[in-house]
């Protein structure tokens, strides 16, 4: 078929109601394809949850404790869930409208129709990614009235500080020694009391892009300098002695994001994180991403020659427990 005949066929098709349905299906495919392929990393940091209402409440670990001994004839102790330890996540709405004129459809040669939903799909994915990293970098106050990353978290809100509940390690850079110390700190975390050993395990090393190479060296190299200190690779030992890398045995994954490089925090360029297997950063879906068409081919497009599609999603993200990660600064 010649180009002239093909263009006439396309223009004729664009006047039919079926073309509107075709465009809707095509735009959806482009939107969701771009959404799925967007270069985001937040999915490795959150625990996904679903919601059926505007808000959901999550009980933090603060109410969990080992059972007490009950003597013969004594009543069983009753332990209530502290209201302060209930974390609420509100589902917020996100979306945008794509408007395409009849002239754009008729004169399309630039690829704009294809690019618009692709850009929108990318934008939705990046909004989710940005929101998750904003929570991490902000280090806002969490349920126990302390910063998300801080020292001596209590077992429950209002409880006594527990010295081993530290998820903040400062005055070090990314090195074998710092990793070893941070991993051991995670292993000491407790629950309601110091008796509640949780066996939390570090699973990922979260770094800005500029530390990605250093992270790979530390976690993938078979040998490293034996001495411990504040260098990216640790300082050279006397005579350049090398030893087997202990970090390899931990099997840490590496997650890197430019959102940590572009953070407004001046220290974020050298900050890095250990992420654990404990579910503490919740990404809650109320309504997953959808593309909705406005009316039909004759409403209100007949008057304005404009076709519109609306993207829509509802979700919320919030930390429900500080044990999801550790900040090393």
N, C-alpha and C positions, 0 to 999 in steps of 0.2 A: 504494500500500500504506500503511495507517495505521501510525502509530508503534508502537502496541501489537502489531500483527501482525508488524512488522519486528523488534521486540525479541524476540518469541517465536521467530521464525525464527533469529535470531542465537544465542539461547541453545541451541536445538536443534542448530545447526551446531557449537557449541562442544563438544558432547559426542561428536562424531564424530572419528575419527582424521584425516580430511582437514583438519580445522580446525588441527591441529598443524602440518601441512605448510604450510598457508596462512599461519599466523603466522610460521613460519620464513622463508618467502620474503619476506613483508612486512617483517619486521624487518631482513632483509639489505638490502632496497631502501632502507629508511630510514637504516640505518647508513652505507652507502656513499654515499648522496646527501649526507648531512650531512658526511661525511668529505671529499668532493670540493669541497663549497662552503664549507668552513671558511676563515676569513680569515687565511691564513698566507702568508708571503713567503719562507720558507727555500728553496723550490725554485729561486729565482733566484740563490742563493748557493752551491749545492753542485753537485758532479758526481755523478750517480747511477751506481751500480755494482751488479752482482748478485754473489751469493756462493753457493757450493755446499757450504760447510763452516762449522765453528764460527768459524774465523779466516781472514783473508786478509792476505797481505803485499803491500805496495806499495813499490817502490823509488823513493826520492826522486830529484830531479834530480842529487844529489851525484855519481853515477857517470858522468854524461855529460860528455864532453870532446871538443875538436876533435882530429882525428887528427894524430899526430906525423909528421914527415918520416922516412922510412926510407932510409938510404943503401944502395948496392949491396953485397950480401953481409952486411948486418946483419940480425939477427933483428927481427921485428916486436915492438913492446912489447906486453906483456900487462897489461891493467888489470882488476883485480878489483872487484867491487861491495862497498864497505864494509858490513859487517854492521850498523854503527850507523845506516846510512841506510835500513835496511829498516823500514818502518812497518807494524805489525800492527793490524788493526781487528777487534775481537771483536764478534760478533753477539749482542746481548742480547735477552731475551724480554720482551714487554709484553702485558698483557691484563687482562680483567676479566670477571666473570660477571653476567649479567642474570637475575634471578629474578622470575617473574611468577606470582602465585597465581591459582587458579581463581576466587576471589572477585573479584579485580581484573578478570578477563575478563568475568565475569557482570555486574558492577556498573559497568563502565567508562563514565564520563561526563565525566571531567576531561581526557582526552587524554594520560594518563600513559603508556599503552602506546606511543603514537607518540613521546612525548618521550624515553623512556628510551634507545632505540637512537640517536636523533638526538643526544642528549647524549654518548653513548659515541663515536659517530663523530667529533664535534667534539673530544672529549677526546684521541682518538688523534692527530688531525692537529695539535692544539696541543702535544701532548707532543713530536712530531717537531720542530715549530717552536721550542719552548723549548730543546730539546737542542742544536740547531744554534746558536742565539744564545748559549747558555751557553758553548759552545766559543769563540766569537768574543770575548765580553766577558771571559772568564777570563784570556785571554792567557797560557795555560800554556806550559810548555817544550815545544818541538818537537824534531824528530829531530836538529838540529845543536847541541843542548844550550843553545840560547838561547830566550828568549821568542818566541812566534809573531810578535809585532810588536816588532821591536827594530832596533838599528843594526848595521851591519857584519857581516851574516851571512856565514859562510864558504861557499866553493863546495861543500865536502863536510865531513862531520863530522871534526873534528880538523885541518882545513885552516886556512890563514891567513885572517884577517879580510879582507873585501873592502869597501873604503870605499863603493863605489857600491851595495852591497846593503843599502840602508836601506829598511825598510817601516814606519818610525815617524817622524812629523814632529810636533814639539811646540811649545808656546807660541804657537799661532795659533788663530783661530776660523774659522768658515766664511766665506770671502771669495773674491773673484776671484783675488787674489794667491795665497792658500793653495792653491786648486785648481790654478793654473798651475804652482806649484812641485811639488806632489804628482804631477801628471801627468808632469812632466819627470823626477822621481825614478824613477817606474816605468819610463820608457823607458831608464834607465841600468842596470837590473838585468842581471847576468851569471849564467852557469852555473858550470861547474867552475873556470874561470879567468876572468880579466878579458877574455880574447879571445872568450869565448863570449857574444856579444851575443844576447839571446833575443827581442827585439822583442815583449815583453809589452805589451799595450794595456789601458788603463783603459776599462771598459765601463759601470760603474754608480757612482752616488753613493749610499751607504748612510747614512741619517741617522735619528735619533730623530724621533718625531712632531712634537715642538716645533720642529724645524729644517726640517720639510718645506716650509713656505712660503718660507723663505729659500732653500732648495735650488731651488725652482721659479723664484724670481726670478733666481737666478744662472745657471740653465741654460736659461731660456726667454725672458728679456728680451733685446731686440735691442741695447740700449745700457746701459752701466754707468759709474759714475765711473771716470775714468782712473787716479787715484792708487791705489797698493797699500798696504794696512796691515791692522791687526787689527780690522776692523769686520765685521758680518754682511754688509754690502754693500760694504765698503771705505769709506775716508773720502772726504768731498767734496773734490774737487780745487779749486784756486784758481778762483773764479768759477763753481764748479759745472760744470766742463767734463765732458762725457760722451763716451765712446768706444764703438766697436763691441765687443760682447761676444765675446771669444775663446773662451769656454767653449762657445758654440753650435756651433762647428766640431767639437768633440769628440763631439757627439751622445751625451752621457751619459744613461743612464736613471736614474730616481730610485726608490729602494727605501726605504720608511720603515716602522719597526716600533716599537710601544709597548714592546716588550721592551727596547729601548735606553733608553727613558725611565724604566722601572721597575728598571733594573739596580741592584745593590747597590753598584756602583762610584760614588763621589761625583762623579767627573769625566765619567761616561758621558752626562750630560745635555747636555754641549757637545761630546763626542767625536763624530766622524764618520769614515767609512771610504770609501776608493776600492776598488772591487772590480774585478778584472781578468778577462781571458779565459784565464788560466792555471788548469788544473785542479789545485786544491790542497786543497780541503775536500771530502772524500768522504762521501757518504751511501750506505751499503751495505745492500742488501736481501738478507736470507736467505729470509724468508717474508713476503710482503705480507699486509696485513690480511685476515682471514677471520672469519666468524661460524659457530661450530659448535654444533649442537643436541645436547642431552644425550639419548641413547637415542631412544626413540620415545614415542608418546602414553601408553603404559602403563608406562613405566619411567623413574624411580621415582615418577612423578607419581601413580600409582594410590594409593600410600600417603599422600602428603603434599599432593596437590593443588597441586604447584608445578612450573612449567615453567621450564627454565633453558637459557640460551644463553651461550656463551663467545666473547669476542673474543680474537684472538691475532695477534701480529705479532712478527717477529724482524728486527732491524736494528742497525747500528752507525754512528756518525759520528765522524770524527777528521780533523784536518788532516794531510795528507801532504806539503805543501810550503807554505812561507810566502809564496810568490809569488802566492797567490790574492788577496791584498788588502793594503791599507795602512791603518794607524790614524793619524788626524790628531787631535791632542789639544791 
